[in-house]
């Protein structure tokens, strides 16, 4: 029987690893391992029985027994017949040492050593405590309602079979996961009108990784790169870091404009499917004109196929790569934004010579990509889960977009926007709003989180723009969240903000 003091000590130790979304068995094991490795449970210390542990941790006795038995099997505990479990004496405790503090007189001038220290890379910074906002119309979160937990678990189990594990280690001179490459070539690219051979496709850790590889391989001082304005901020910063000259090319209702600015470039970067951040889909006429210009001006087009399969109704427009007859389009896309933002799997399609060079460079950055994720993704596509997910996502996004538009028409009629026909965000201008930072702060105070859009612009806009991303917010919160947003904006405008 344990004393009250012992019970309090164990409750404190066992509560440290509690975490929402983690299985109780894993939480309990984590608590024990942390306490043992950190030295808070010394060798030879008796641990509670399964009955006592179940009561202390608030779990079933079966769960408590499984945890104790597994910890004993892994040598964290030792079982003594008819006497219970004790902390093992066979483990070495974590040793923490503290080095001498650096003498300021000897400290190197790190800023002077950084080649690009003068360049700032602003991002969509969020205020402290943003996770507590009820209505989060922001980019990059996972919606537990739409993420296919069961399907991904099934795919992961398939990737854990002995034959599948053989594909985890592509440690052979930069080769890719062939099962995933095959699925991309046979199932994903044809829907974008693209036919490619295996040596024309390479995998990346998302589109951003692919853009960095391209910039390091193709760009440099003296070369000009045309980028959309507004446009994806990290593409701009990656190209800027290469030393190339950037030319901002405006966006209109048909996509990237074509004029003297676009013709005076060596490379053009665009997001024609759903332009980031405006959501504009480049028209077929504009696509053909851009491809013609690339031939006449000897240009290369870098196509970032952002949210390619999220058109709500009807077939999506063909990719630029599918319309390219001169081999001038390098194509990038990603599974991450469609399946899960944290998946970090992208792919790049280009000529064999370029792909071979990019793979060599990638090997210098990453010896190999995470084979377990690649194997799981291949099974996920092969088993048909990807197709089903796309269908469900289109329906979900269309329903949420309609709720947003209907609420804006009723609650904030002054807002200027085009109703989305695809994608996961709506781009709008707020006439009369002079201070976007003040607008975001007011929304935050009201429980609505929106991302800043200034990083999308090379030159700070004179008007206030807002991008509401609705991919991750649960459908049942959309309408209420939009009402709060609209009324907060109206109140701010009435006060002269």
C-alpha positions in Angstrom: 0.0 0.0 0.0 1.5 3.3 -1.0 1.6 6.4 1.2 -0.1 9.7 0.2 3.3 11.2 -0.4 4.2 8.3 -2.8 0.9 8.6 -4.6 1.5 12.3 -5.2 5.1 11.6 -6.4 3.9 9.0 -8.9 1.0 11.1 -10.1 3.5 14.0 -10.8 5.8 11.7 -12.7 3.1 9.9 -14.7 1.4 13.1 -15.7 4.4 14.7 -17.4 4.0 12.9 -20.7 0.3 13.3 -21.0 -0.5 14.7 -24.4 -3.7 15.0 -26.4 -3.8 12.7 -29.4 -1.3 10.2 -28.0 -2.5 6.7 -26.9 -2.7 6.2 -23.2 -0.3 3.2 -23.4 2.3 5.4 -25.2 1.8 8.3 -22.7 2.4 6.0 -19.8 5.4 4.4 -21.3 6.9 7.8 -22.2 6.4 9.0 -18.6 8.3 6.0 -17.2 11.1 6.2 -19.7 11.6 9.9 -19.1 11.7 9.5 -15.4 14.1 6.6 -15.5 16.5 8.1 -18.1 16.5 11.5 -16.3 17.4 9.8 -13.0 14.1 10.7 -11.3 13.5 7.0 -10.7 16.7 5.5 -9.3 17.8 1.9 -9.9 16.3 -0.5 -7.6 13.2 1.6 -6.9 10.0 -0.5 -6.8 7.3 0.7 -9.1 3.5 0.4 -8.5 1.7 -2.8 -9.2 -0.5 -3.0 -12.3 -3.5 -2.4 -10.0 -1.9 0.6 -8.3 -0.6 2.0 -11.6 -4.0 1.7 -13.3 -5.5 3.8 -10.4 -2.7 6.4 -10.4 -2.7 6.9 -14.2 -6.4 6.6 -14.8 -6.0 3.7 -17.3 -7.3 0.1 -17.4 -5.4 -2.6 -15.5 -4.8 -4.3 -18.9 -3.1 -1.2 -20.2 -1.0 -0.8 -17.1 0.1 -4.5 -17.3 1.1 -4.2 -20.9 3.2 -1.1 -20.2 5.0 -2.8 -17.3 5.7 -6.0 -19.2 7.0 -4.1 -22.3 9.3 -1.9 -20.1 10.7 -5.1 -18.5 11.2 -6.7 -21.9 13.1 -3.6 -23.0 15.3 -3.7 -19.8 13.9 -0.4 -18.3 12.4 -2.5 -15.5 13.2 -5.9 -14.0 10.6 -8.3 -12.8 11.2 -10.0 -9.5 9.1 -13.2 -9.0 6.3 -12.6 -6.5 7.8 -9.2 -5.7 6.7 -6.9 -8.6 8.7 -4.7 -10.9 11.8 -2.6 -10.1 13.8 0.0 -12.0 16.6 -1.8 -13.7 20.2 -1.2 -12.6 21.5 -2.1 -16.1 20.7 1.3 -17.7 23.1 4.2 -17.8 21.6 7.5 -16.7 21.6 10.6 -18.9 24.7 12.7 -18.0 24.3 16.5 -18.5 27.4 18.6 -18.6 27.7 22.3 -18.9 30.5 23.9 -20.9 32.2 27.1 -20.0 30.3 30.2 -21.1 31.8 32.0 -24.1 34.0 34.9 -23.4 32.6 37.9 -25.3 36.0 39.1 -26.2 36.7 35.8 -28.0 33.3 35.5 -29.7 33.5 35.5 -33.5 31.5 38.0 -35.6 29.0 35.6 -37.0 27.0 38.3 -38.9 30.1 39.3 -40.8 30.7 35.7 -41.8 27.2 35.1 -43.2 27.1 35.6 -47.0 23.4 36.5 -47.1 23.1 38.1 -43.7 21.7 41.3 -45.2 18.7 39.5 -46.8 15.5 39.2 -44.8 13.0 36.4 -45.5 9.7 37.5 -43.9 7.1 34.8 -43.2 3.5 34.7 -42.1 4.2 35.2 -38.5 1.4 34.4 -36.1 0.8 36.0 -32.7 1.6 34.2 -29.5 -1.2 32.0 -28.4 -2.7 31.7 -31.9 -3.5 28.0 -31.2 -6.2 29.1 -28.9 -8.2 30.8 -31.6 -11.5 29.1 -32.3 -11.7 30.1 -35.9 -8.4 29.5 -37.8 -8.6 30.5 -41.5 -4.9 29.8 -42.0 -2.6 27.7 -44.1 -0.7 24.6 -43.2 -2.8 22.9 -40.6 -4.2 19.4 -40.6 -8.0 18.9 -40.5 -8.7 15.8 -38.5 -12.1 15.5 -40.1 -10.7 15.1 -43.6 -7.3 13.4 -43.0 -7.7 9.7 -44.0 -6.3 8.2 -40.7 -7.6 4.7 -41.4 -6.5 4.7 -45.0 -3.0 6.0 -44.2 -2.7 3.5 -41.4 -3.5 0.7 -43.9 -1.0 2.0 -46.4 1.7 2.3 -43.7 1.0 -1.3 -42.6 1.5 -2.4 -46.2 4.8 -0.5 -46.3 5.9 -2.4 -43.2 5.9 -5.8 -44.8 9.3 -7.4 -45.3 9.3 -7.0 -49.1 8.2 -3.4 -48.8 10.9 -2.5 -46.3 13.5 -3.4 -49.0 12.3 -0.2 -50.8 13.0 2.0 -47.8 16.7 2.3 -48.5 17.4 3.9 -51.8 21.0 4.5 -50.8 22.3 3.9 -54.3 23.6 7.1 -55.8 20.5 9.1 -55.4 17.9 6.8 -56.9 14.3 7.3 -56.0 11.6 5.0 -54.6 10.5 3.2 -57.8 7.1 2.1 -56.4 6.2 5.7 -55.8 7.6 7.0 -59.0 5.5 4.3 -60.8 2.4 5.5 -59.1 3.1 9.1 -59.9 3.8 8.3 -63.6 0.7 6.0 -63.9 -1.9 7.6 -61.6 -1.1 11.2 -60.9 0.6 12.8 -63.9 -1.8 11.5 -66.6 -4.6 13.4 -64.9 -2.5 16.6 -65.5 -2.0 15.5 -69.2 1.6 14.7 -68.6 3.4 11.6 -69.9 6.9 11.0 -68.4 9.4 8.2 -68.1 11.0 7.3 -64.8 14.3 9.1 -65.6 12.3 12.3 -66.2 10.8 12.4 -62.7 12.4 12.9 -59.3 11.1 13.1 -55.7 11.6 16.0 -53.4 10.8 17.0 -49.8 7.9 19.1 -51.1 7.8 21.8 -53.9 9.9 24.2 -51.9 12.8 21.7 -51.9 12.5 21.3 -55.7 12.6 25.1 -56.2 15.8 25.3 -54.2 17.4 22.6 -56.2 16.4 24.3 -59.5 17.7 27.7 -58.2 21.1 26.2 -57.3 21.4 24.4 -60.6 20.1 26.9 -63.1 20.2 30.4 -61.6 22.9 32.9 -60.8 24.0 36.5 -61.1 23.1 38.1 -64.4 20.1 35.9 -65.1 16.6 37.3 -64.8 13.6 35.5 -63.3 10.1 36.7 -63.7 7.9 36.0 -60.6 4.2 36.6 -60.0 3.2 39.8 -58.1 1.7 38.9 -55.6 3.2 35.5 -55.5 4.6 32.7 -53.4 7.1 34.4 -51.1 9.6 31.5 -50.6 10.0 31.0 -54.4 10.9 34.7 -54.6 13.4 34.4 -51.7 15.0 31.2 -53.0 15.5 32.8 -56.4 16.8 36.0 -54.8 19.3 34.0 -52.8 20.8 32.5 -56.0 22.0 36.0 -57.0 19.6 36.2 -60.0 17.7 39.4 -60.7 14.0 39.2 -60.0 11.3 40.9 -62.1 7.8 41.2 -60.6 5.1 40.5 -63.1 1.5 41.5 -62.2 -1.4 39.1 -62.0 -4.7 39.8 -63.7 -8.0 37.9 -64.0 -6.3 35.5 -66.5 -3.1 34.8 -64.7 0.5 36.1 -65.2 0.4 39.0 -67.6 2.5 39.1 -70.8 4.3 42.4 -71.6 7.8 43.8 -71.8 8.6 42.6 -68.3 7.8 39.0 -69.0 9.7 38.9 -72.3 12.8 40.4 -70.7 13.4 37.2 -68.6 15.5 34.1 -68.9 13.1 32.1 -66.6 9.5 32.5 -65.6 8.0 31.1 -62.4 4.2 30.7 -62.2 1.4 28.9 -60.4 -1.2 28.5 -63.2 -3.7 26.1 -61.7 -4.6 28.1 -58.6 -2.3 31.1 -58.4 -0.7 31.6 -55.0 -2.1 33.6 -53.3 -5.0 35.0 -55.4 -6.5 31.6 -56.6 -6.7 32.8 -60.2 -6.6 30.1 -62.8 -4.6 31.0 -65.9 -6.7 31.0 -69.0 -6.0 28.6 -71.9 -5.3 31.6 -74.2 -2.8 33.0 -71.7 -1.1 29.6 -71.4 -0.6 29.3 -75.1 0.7 32.8 -75.3 3.2 32.2 -72.5 4.4 29.0 -74.2 4.8 30.8 -77.5 6.7 33.6 -75.9 9.1 31.0 -74.2 10.0 29.7 -77.6 10.5 33.1 -79.2 12.5 34.5 -76.3 14.4 31.2 -75.5 12.9 31.1 -72.0 12.4 28.3 -69.4 9.1 28.1 -67.5 9.0 26.8 -64.0 5.4 25.6 -63.4 4.4 25.1 -59.8 1.2 23.2 -60.1 -0.4 24.3 -56.9 -3.6 22.5 -55.8 -4.0 21.0 -59.3 -6.8 18.6 -58.6 -9.1 20.8 -56.5 -11.4 22.3 -59.1 -14.8 21.8 -57.6 -16.8 21.0 -60.8 -15.6 19.7 -64.2 -12.2 18.9 -65.4 -9.2 21.0 -64.3 -7.4 23.0 -66.9 -4.5 21.2 -68.5 -1.1 21.9 -67.0 1.4 24.0 -68.9 3.7 21.0 -69.1 0.9 19.0 -70.9 0.7 21.8 -73.5 4.5 22.2 -73.9 5.8 20.9 -77.3 9.3 22.4 -77.0 10.5 20.9 -73.7 10.7 24.3 -72.0 8.5 23.7 -69.0 9.9 22.3 -65.7 7.0 20.9 -63.7 6.7 20.7 -59.9 3.9 19.5 -57.7 3.3 18.0 -54.3 1.3 15.3 -52.4 1.8 17.3 -49.2 -0.9 19.9 -49.6 -3.4 17.4 -50.8 -2.9 14.6 -48.4 -1.3 16.3 -45.3 0.9 19.5 -45.0 3.5 17.6 -42.9 3.9 14.7 -45.4 6.6 16.6 -47.3 6.6 14.6 -50.5 6.9 16.5 -53.8 8.0 15.6 -57.3 9.6 17.3 -60.3 9.3 16.5 -64.0 12.0 17.7 -66.5 14.4 16.5 -69.1 16.7 13.5 -68.3 19.9 15.6 -68.3 18.4 18.1 -65.8 16.9 15.4 -63.6 20.3 13.6 -63.3 22.0 16.8 -62.3 19.3 17.6 -59.7 19.6 14.2 -58.2 23.3 14.6 -57.8 22.8 17.9 -56.0 20.0 16.4 -53.9 22.4 13.7 -52.7 24.7 16.4 -51.4 21.8 17.8 -49.3 20.1 14.6 -48.4 21.7 11.2 -48.8 18.2 9.7 -49.3 14.6 10.7 -48.8 12.6 9.0 -45.9 11.8 5.6 -47.5 9.1 4.7 -45.0 6.9 7.7 -46.0 7.6 7.1 -49.7 6.6 3.5 -49.4 3.4 4.4 -47.5 2.5 7.1 -50.1 3.0 4.6 -52.9 0.6 2.1 -51.2 -1.8 5.0 -50.4 -2.1 5.8 -54.1 -2.0 2.2 -55.4 -4.9 1.2 -53.1 -7.2 3.9 -54.4 -7.2 6.0 -51.2 -5.7 9.1 -53.0 -8.5 9.2 -55.6 -11.2 8.9 -52.9 -9.6 11.6 -50.8 -9.5 14.0 -53.8 -13.2 13.5 -54.4 -14.1 14.1 -50.7 -11.8 17.1 -50.5 -13.4 18.8 -53.5 -16.9 18.3 -52.0 -15.8 19.5 -48.6 -14.0 22.6 -50.0 -16.8 23.5 -52.3 -19.3 23.4 -49.4 -17.1 25.5 -47.2 -16.5 28.0 -50.0 -20.2 28.4 -50.5 -20.7 29.1 -46.8 -18.0 31.7 -46.9 -19.4 33.5 -50.0 -23.0 33.4 -48.7 -21.9 34.9 -45.3 -19.8 37.6 -46.9 -22.6 38.7 -49.2 -24.9 39.0 -46.1 -22.5 40.3 -43.5 -19.7 42.1 -45.4 -21.0 43.2 -48.8 -18.2 45.8 -49.3 -15.6 43.0 -49.6 -14.3 42.5 -53.1 -13.4 39.0 -54.3 -14.1 36.3 -56.9 -16.1 33.3 -55.6 -13.7 30.3 -55.6 -14.3 27.6 -58.2 -11.6 25.5 -56.8 -8.7 25.5 -54.3 -8.7 26.0 -50.6 -8.6 29.8 -50.1 -10.4 33.0 -51.0 -8.6 36.2 -51.8 -10.3 39.5 -51.1 -9.8 43.3 -50.8 -11.3 45.2 -48.0 -12.0 48.8 -49.3 -11.5 51.5 -46.7 -9.3 49.4 -44.4 -6.0 51.3 -44.0 -4.1 49.1 -41.5 -3.9 45.4 -42.2 -2.0 44.7 -39.0 -4.7 46.4 -36.9 -7.3 44.3 -38.8 -5.5 41.0 -38.0 -5.1 42.1 -34.3 -8.8 42.9 -34.0 -9.7 39.5 -35.6 -7.3 37.7 -33.3 -8.9 39.4 -30.2 -12.3 38.2 -31.5 -11.0 34.6 -31.9 -10.4 34.6 -35.7 -6.9 33.9 -36.9 -5.8 35.0 -40.4 -2.4 35.0 -41.9 -0.6 38.2 -43.0 -0.4 38.6 -46.8 2.3 41.2 -47.0 5.1 38.6 -47.6 3.4 37.7 -50.9 4.2 41.1 -52.3 7.7 42.3 -53.4 6.4 45.9 -52.8 4.1 46.6 -49.9 0.5 47.0 -51.2 -1.3 50.2 -50.8 -4.6 48.4 -50.2 -5.6 45.8 -47.6 -5.9 42.3 -48.9 -7.0 39.2 -46.9 -6.5 35.5 -47.7 -8.8 33.2 -45.9 -7.7 29.6 -46.1 -10.5 27.1 -45.3 -8.8 23.8 -45.9 -8.3 22.9 -42.3 -11.1 24.6 -40.4 -14.0 22.2 -39.6 -17.1 22.9 -41.7 -19.3 23.4 -38.6 -17.1 26.4 -37.6 -17.0 28.1 -41.0 -20.2 30.1 -41.0 -19.9 31.2 -37.3 -16.3 32.1 -37.9 -17.1 34.2 -41.0 -19.8 36.1 -39.1 -17.3 37.0 -36.4 -14.8 38.0 -39.0 -17.2 40.1 -41.0 -18.6 41.9 -38.0 -15.1 42.5 -36.6 -14.1 44.1 -40.0 -17.3 46.2 -40.0 -16.7 47.4 -36.5 -13.1 48.4 -37.3 -14.2 50.3 -40.5 -16.8 52.2 -38.5 -14.1 53.3 -36.1 -12.0 54.6 -38.9 -9.6 51.7 -39.0 
